[in-house]
Amino acid sequence: MAKSISIEDALKKVDLIHLLSNFEREKITTKEVQGLTDPQLSALGVSTIGDRHRLRNSCKQTACVFHRFMPAKQSPYPQKKGKSKTQSWTRKMVCLSRPDADTTPRSEEKQLLIDVGLGEKTVFIPDINISPEQFCQVLYTYFAKLQDAGGFELLTCIGSERKLVTIRGKYTPQNIKDRLDQGRIYIRPIQNSLNLDPVDSGVDVDSGLMQKCSKCQKEFPFNILKKHIERCSRMELMTCMIQT
Protein backbone atom coordinates (compact mmCIF):
# COMPACT_ATOMS: atom_id res chain seq x y z
CA MET A 1 0.00 0.00 0.00
CA ALA A 2 1.41 3.41 -0.95
CA LYS A 3 0.59 7.10 -0.78
CA SER A 4 1.64 10.15 -2.77
CA ILE A 5 4.97 11.55 -1.70
CA SER A 6 4.88 14.96 0.04
CA ILE A 7 6.62 18.01 -1.40
CA GLU A 8 8.90 18.02 1.65
CA ASP A 9 10.03 14.42 1.03
CA ALA A 10 10.40 15.09 -2.71
CA LEU A 11 12.71 18.05 -2.03
CA LYS A 12 14.72 16.07 0.53
CA LYS A 13 15.35 13.25 -1.94
CA VAL A 14 17.02 15.65 -4.40
CA ASP A 15 18.86 17.76 -1.77
CA LEU A 16 16.62 20.80 -2.28
CA ILE A 17 15.00 20.86 1.17
CA HIS A 18 16.31 24.41 1.69
CA LEU A 19 13.71 25.54 -0.87
CA LEU A 20 10.77 24.06 1.07
CA SER A 21 9.56 27.45 2.36
CA ASN A 22 9.34 28.76 -1.23
CA PHE A 23 7.01 25.90 -2.22
CA GLU A 24 4.96 26.18 0.97
CA ARG A 25 4.56 29.94 0.52
CA GLU A 26 3.15 29.41 -2.99
CA LYS A 27 1.09 26.39 -1.78
CA ILE A 28 2.70 24.05 -4.30
CA THR A 29 2.36 20.27 -3.80
CA THR A 30 3.89 17.40 -5.75
CA LYS A 31 0.84 17.40 -8.02
CA GLU A 32 1.42 21.01 -9.08
CA VAL A 33 5.16 20.48 -9.70
CA GLN A 34 4.43 18.41 -12.81
CA GLY A 35 2.63 21.35 -14.41
CA LEU A 36 5.19 24.05 -13.61
CA THR A 37 7.34 25.45 -16.42
CA ASP A 38 11.14 25.74 -16.20
CA PRO A 39 10.97 29.54 -15.56
CA GLN A 40 8.44 29.00 -12.77
CA LEU A 41 10.65 26.38 -11.10
CA SER A 42 13.66 28.70 -11.53
CA ALA A 43 11.78 31.48 -9.75
CA LEU A 44 11.24 29.06 -6.84
CA GLY A 45 15.00 28.46 -6.66
CA VAL A 46 15.32 25.26 -8.75
CA SER A 47 17.82 26.86 -11.08
CA THR A 48 19.54 24.02 -12.94
CA ILE A 49 18.14 21.69 -15.61
CA GLY A 50 19.34 18.63 -13.69
CA ASP A 51 17.65 19.70 -10.45
CA ARG A 52 14.35 20.38 -12.26
CA HIS A 53 14.49 16.95 -13.94
CA ARG A 54 15.26 15.15 -10.66
CA LEU A 55 12.55 17.04 -8.76
CA ARG A 56 9.88 16.17 -11.32
CA ASN A 57 10.89 12.49 -11.18
CA SER A 58 10.91 12.59 -7.39
CA CYS A 59 7.37 13.95 -7.33
CA LYS A 60 6.16 11.02 -9.45
CA GLN A 61 7.39 8.44 -6.97
CA THR A 62 5.50 7.09 -3.96
CA ALA A 63 6.44 6.64 -0.33
CA CYS A 64 5.53 3.63 1.80
CA VAL A 65 2.78 4.10 4.37
CA PHE A 66 4.91 2.59 7.13
CA HIS A 67 7.13 5.68 6.95
CA ARG A 68 4.32 7.60 8.64
CA PHE A 69 4.61 5.43 11.72
CA MET A 70 8.40 5.28 11.88
CA PRO A 71 9.81 6.86 15.05
CA ALA A 72 11.36 10.24 14.41
CA LYS A 73 14.86 9.05 15.40
CA GLN A 74 14.68 6.31 12.72
CA SER A 75 13.48 8.57 9.93
CA PRO A 76 15.87 8.68 6.97
CA TYR A 77 15.06 12.40 6.72
CA PRO A 78 15.69 13.90 10.18
CA GLN A 79 14.27 17.36 10.69
CA LYS A 80 16.77 20.18 11.02
CA LYS A 81 16.37 22.25 14.15
CA GLY A 82 16.33 26.00 14.06
CA LYS A 83 15.52 26.21 10.36
CA SER A 84 16.08 29.78 9.23
CA LYS A 85 13.21 31.67 7.66
CA THR A 86 13.80 32.66 4.05
CA GLN A 87 13.38 36.30 3.05
CA SER A 88 12.10 37.32 -0.36
CA TRP A 89 13.28 40.42 -2.22
CA THR A 90 11.68 42.60 -4.91
CA ARG A 91 13.39 45.31 -6.94
CA LYS A 92 12.74 47.24 -10.16
CA MET A 93 15.36 46.33 -12.76
CA VAL A 94 16.01 47.83 -16.20
CA CYS A 95 17.64 45.73 -18.92
CA LEU A 96 19.57 47.86 -21.43
CA SER A 97 20.32 46.77 -25.00
CA ARG A 98 23.84 48.13 -25.68
CA PRO A 99 27.25 47.40 -24.07
CA ASP A 100 28.22 51.08 -24.47
CA ALA A 101 25.16 52.50 -22.68
CA ASP A 102 26.54 54.72 -19.90
CA THR A 103 23.44 56.74 -18.98
CA THR A 104 19.88 55.87 -18.02
CA PRO A 105 17.52 55.60 -21.01
CA ARG A 106 15.35 58.55 -22.03
CA SER A 107 11.57 58.22 -22.36
CA GLU A 108 11.57 57.17 -26.04
CA GLU A 109 14.21 54.51 -25.45
CA LYS A 110 12.41 53.28 -22.33
CA GLN A 111 9.27 52.51 -24.33
CA LEU A 112 11.25 50.87 -27.12
CA LEU A 113 13.02 48.57 -24.65
CA ILE A 114 9.71 47.61 -23.04
CA ASP A 115 8.20 46.82 -26.45
CA VAL A 116 10.97 44.30 -27.21
CA GLY A 117 10.91 42.50 -23.85
CA LEU A 118 13.69 44.50 -22.15
CA GLY A 119 13.41 47.76 -20.20
CA GLU A 120 11.95 48.02 -16.71
CA LYS A 121 10.37 45.08 -14.88
CA THR A 122 9.66 44.30 -11.24
CA VAL A 123 11.82 41.28 -10.39
CA PHE A 124 10.74 39.02 -7.52
CA ILE A 125 13.38 36.87 -5.80
CA PRO A 126 11.87 34.12 -3.56
CA ASP A 127 15.02 33.83 -1.42
CA ILE A 128 17.42 36.76 -0.95
CA ASN A 129 20.24 34.33 -0.07
CA ILE A 130 20.40 32.57 -3.45
CA SER A 131 23.75 32.14 -5.21
CA PRO A 132 25.01 34.28 -8.12
CA GLU A 133 24.22 31.41 -10.51
CA GLN A 134 20.64 31.15 -9.23
CA PHE A 135 20.22 34.93 -9.41
CA CYS A 136 21.43 34.85 -13.02
CA GLN A 137 18.82 32.22 -13.90
CA VAL A 138 16.05 34.34 -12.34
CA LEU A 139 17.12 37.33 -14.46
CA TYR A 140 17.03 35.14 -17.58
CA THR A 141 13.40 34.24 -16.83
CA TYR A 142 12.48 37.95 -16.80
CA PHE A 143 14.79 39.05 -19.63
CA ALA A 144 15.20 36.08 -22.00
CA LYS A 145 17.29 38.04 -24.53
CA LEU A 146 19.91 38.67 -21.84
CA GLN A 147 21.21 35.14 -22.45
CA ASP A 148 22.70 36.40 -25.74
CA ALA A 149 24.58 39.28 -24.06
CA GLY A 150 27.89 37.47 -23.54
CA GLY A 151 27.76 38.37 -19.84
CA PHE A 152 26.24 41.38 -18.12
CA GLU A 153 27.00 44.11 -15.60
CA LEU A 154 24.82 45.43 -12.80
CA LEU A 155 24.73 49.20 -12.38
CA THR A 156 22.91 51.97 -10.57
CA CYS A 157 22.32 55.68 -11.04
CA ILE A 158 23.35 57.87 -8.13
CA GLY A 159 21.87 61.32 -7.53
CA SER A 160 20.07 63.41 -10.14
CA GLU A 161 22.59 62.68 -12.92
CA ARG A 162 21.81 59.97 -15.47
CA LYS A 163 25.33 58.54 -15.31
CA LEU A 164 25.51 54.81 -14.54
CA VAL A 165 28.05 53.31 -12.12
CA THR A 166 28.78 49.62 -11.52
CA ILE A 167 27.75 47.77 -8.38
CA ARG A 168 30.72 46.10 -6.72
CA GLY A 169 30.89 42.69 -5.12
CA LYS A 170 29.06 39.43 -5.76
CA TYR A 171 26.01 39.43 -7.98
CA THR A 172 23.65 38.23 -5.27
CA PRO A 173 20.42 39.86 -4.06
CA GLN A 174 21.82 40.14 -0.53
CA ASN A 175 24.98 41.96 -1.64
CA ILE A 176 22.98 44.32 -3.86
CA LYS A 177 20.55 45.08 -1.03
CA ASP A 178 23.42 45.74 1.39
CA ARG A 179 25.15 48.11 -1.03
CA LEU A 180 22.05 49.72 -2.52
CA ASP A 181 18.97 49.67 -0.33
CA GLN A 182 16.87 51.69 -2.78
CA GLY A 183 16.75 52.61 -6.46
CA ARG A 184 16.58 50.79 -9.75
CA ILE A 185 19.15 48.23 -10.85
CA TYR A 186 20.34 48.53 -14.47
CA ILE A 187 21.52 45.46 -16.38
CA ARG A 188 23.96 46.14 -19.23
CA PRO A 189 25.22 43.52 -21.75
CA ILE A 190 29.01 43.12 -21.91
CA GLN A 191 29.90 41.67 -25.32
CA ASN A 192 26.82 41.74 -27.55
CA SER A 193 24.04 44.22 -28.18
CA LEU A 194 20.64 42.65 -27.61
CA ASN A 195 18.35 42.43 -30.61
CA LEU A 196 15.42 44.83 -30.72
CA ASP A 197 13.00 42.54 -32.52
CA PRO A 198 9.53 42.50 -30.94
CA VAL A 199 8.83 39.57 -28.64
CA ASP A 200 6.49 36.87 -29.94
CA SER A 201 3.06 37.54 -28.47
CA GLY A 202 1.75 34.15 -29.57
CA VAL A 203 -0.89 35.82 -31.80
CA ASP A 204 -1.23 34.93 -35.49
CA VAL A 205 -0.02 38.06 -37.30
CA ASP A 206 0.15 36.79 -40.88
CA SER A 207 -2.40 38.73 -42.96
CA GLY A 208 -1.17 37.17 -46.19
CA LEU A 209 -0.15 40.58 -47.59
CA MET A 210 3.36 42.01 -47.16
CA GLN A 211 4.79 45.52 -47.49
CA LYS A 212 8.26 47.01 -46.97
CA CYS A 213 8.83 49.53 -44.19
CA SER A 214 10.07 52.73 -45.84
CA LYS A 215 12.54 53.31 -43.00
CA CYS A 216 14.30 49.95 -42.55
CA GLN A 217 13.30 48.29 -45.87
CA LYS A 218 12.17 45.09 -44.13
CA GLU A 219 8.89 43.41 -45.09
CA PHE A 220 6.04 43.01 -42.60
CA PRO A 221 2.43 41.76 -42.80
CA PHE A 222 -0.14 44.52 -43.32
CA ASN A 223 -1.75 43.95 -39.92
CA ILE A 224 1.43 44.67 -37.93
CA LEU A 225 3.10 47.15 -40.28
CA LYS A 226 1.67 50.23 -38.53
CA LYS A 227 2.91 49.10 -35.12
CA HIS A 228 6.34 48.34 -36.58
CA ILE A 229 6.60 51.80 -38.19
CA GLU A 230 5.94 53.41 -34.80
CA ARG A 231 8.69 51.29 -33.26
CA CYS A 232 11.02 51.94 -36.18
CA SER A 233 10.53 55.69 -35.79
CA ARG A 234 11.43 55.48 -32.10
CA MET A 235 14.59 53.52 -32.96
CA GLU A 236 15.57 56.17 -35.52
CA LEU A 237 15.07 58.92 -32.95
CA MET A 238 17.03 56.98 -30.34
CA THR A 239 19.94 56.53 -32.79
CA CYS A 240 20.01 60.27 -33.44
CA MET A 241 20.12 61.00 -29.70
CA ILE A 242 23.00 58.54 -29.23
CA GLN A 243 25.01 60.10 -32.08
CA THR A 244 24.52 63.62 -30.77
N, C-alpha and C positions, 0 to 999 in steps of 0.2 A: 504494500500500500504506500502511495507517495502523495506528496502535496507540491504545489508550486513553490519554487524557491523565492525567498524574500529579496528585496533590493539590497538589503544590508549584506546578506550572505553572498549575493551575486558580486557585489563590489569587493568583498573580502577575498573571494576566490581569485580575483585578478589583480589583487594588491592596489585597489583604488578606494579602500575604505575611508580615506581622508576626504573623499568627495561626497560622503553620505549626506552631510547637511545640505549640500546643493540640491540633491535629488529630493530630500524630504521637504525642503522649502518650496519646491515647485510641484510637490505631491505626485512624483513620478514613481510608479511601480515597475516591476519586471515586464508587465504586459505593455506598458507605454513605451518602454525602451525600444522594442522592435519597430515601432513606427516613427522614431525620431530620426531626423536627417543628420548627416555628418556635422554641419554647422551648428545644429542644436546641441549635439553631444559635446562639441568643442566649447560652446558657451558654458556648459556645465563643468568643464575642466577636463573632459576626456579628449586630450589634444592630439594623440597620435593615431594613425590608421590601425596599428596593431592592437592598441588598447580598446578601440571601438569594436574591432572584430571579436576580440576575446570577451568583451562585456556582453555583446549580443548573444554569443554562444552560451555564455554562463547563464543568461536569463532564460534560455530555452530548457535548461536542465532542471531536474527535480531533486528534492532533498528528502531523505527518508523520514518518516513520521517519528521514529524512535529518537531522533535528534532533539525533538521538543522536550523529551523527558530525561535527557541526559543531564546529570549534575553539572553545574556551572564549571567546576574545576576540571571536568573531563572534556569540556567542549573544545573542539579543534580550533575554534575562533574565540579566544578569550577576549572579553571586553577590556578596552583600555580605560584606565581611570584618569579623571581630570582632562577629558577631551576638550580641547580648546574650541571656542566658538568661532566660526569663520565670519569674516566681515566682507561684505560686498562693497563695490566702488563704482561710481558713475561719473563720467566726465565727457564734456563736449570735445570732439576731436575733428580736425580739418585735414583731409588728405589733399595735398597739392599734386600737381601733374608734372612739374619740371624740376630737375636737379639743381638748376641755377636760381630758383625762386628764393629771394632773400628778404622779401617783405610780405606782409599779409595781403591776401587778394582783395581787390576792389569789388564793388557791388556787381558789376557785369561779369567778372571772372567767377565770383562766388556762385552765381546762378548757373553759369556754364558747367562748373565742376559738379554741382548738384545734379544737373540734367544727365551727366554721363556716369553717375554712380560714385563720384568722389565728393569733395567738398565737406560740409559740416554734418556730422551725425552724433547722436548721443550714444556713447559706448557703455554698455553695462558689463562689469566684471564680477562674476559670482563670488570669487575669492580673491581678496587683495594680495594674498601671499603666494600667488601662482608664480611659476618660473618665467624667465625671459622667453623661453621657447613656447610655453603655453600662452603667454601674452601675445606673442607674434601670431599664433594661430587664431586667437580671438579677433585681432585686427584684420586678418585675412577674411574672416566671415563677414565683417562689416564693409571692407573695401577689397573686393575680389581682385581688382586690377593691380593692387599693390604687390601681388606675387610676381609680377613682371618687372618690378622696379630695380632688381639687382641689389637689394638691400635698401634700408631706409634710415632716416634720422628723425629724432624727435626734437621738436623746438618749441619755444614759447615767445610771446611778444611782451616785452616789459615796458610799462609806462604808456604814454600817449603816442609814441612813435610806432611806425609799422614795421620796424626792423626786427627780424627774427634772430634769436640766439639759441644755441643748442642746449639741451638738458644733459647734464653730466651724470655719470654713474650708470648702474645697471638699468636695463630697460624692463623694469618691473613696476607694477602699479604702486607698490609700497614706496619704492624709491622716488617715483614721480610725485606722489602725494607728499612725502617728506620734504622734497625740494621745492614743490610748487603746489601750495594748498588750494589755490584758486586759479582761474583763467583757462583758456582753451589750450589744447595741445595740438601742434601742427606736425603733420607727418610728411616728410619730403623724400622723394626717391633719390637714390645715390647715383646709379649708373644709367638708368634708362628713363626717358620721359614716358609717362603713361598715356595710352591712346585715349583720344577724346571721342570715340564712337559712342553713340547712345547705347545704353544697356537694353538688353532684350526684355521687353515687357511681357512676352508670352502671347501677345495679340497678333492675329493674322493681319499683316499690313500690305499684302500683295494685291494691288487693285487691278493688275494685269496691264496697266499702262505706265510707261516710264518716261521721264523727262530729266535732262541735265540741269543741274544747279548752275546758274550763270556765274556764280562766284568761285566754286571749287571744281566745276566741270565734271562732277560725279553724278551718276544717274540714280534716281530715287523713284519709287512708285508715287503716282499722283496723290494718294491719300495721306502721305507723310511728307510730301515735298515742302509744304508751307511751314511745317514745324522745323524741318531741317534748315530752311532758309533763315529763319529767326536765329537758330543756333549758329549757323555759319556767319551771320552778321556779327554776332557777339564775339566769335572767335577772331574775326577780322579786326574788330575794335580793340580786343585784348592784345593782339599782336602789335597794333600801332602804339598802344600805351607802353608795351615792353620796350619797343625800339626807341621811344622818346624818353 
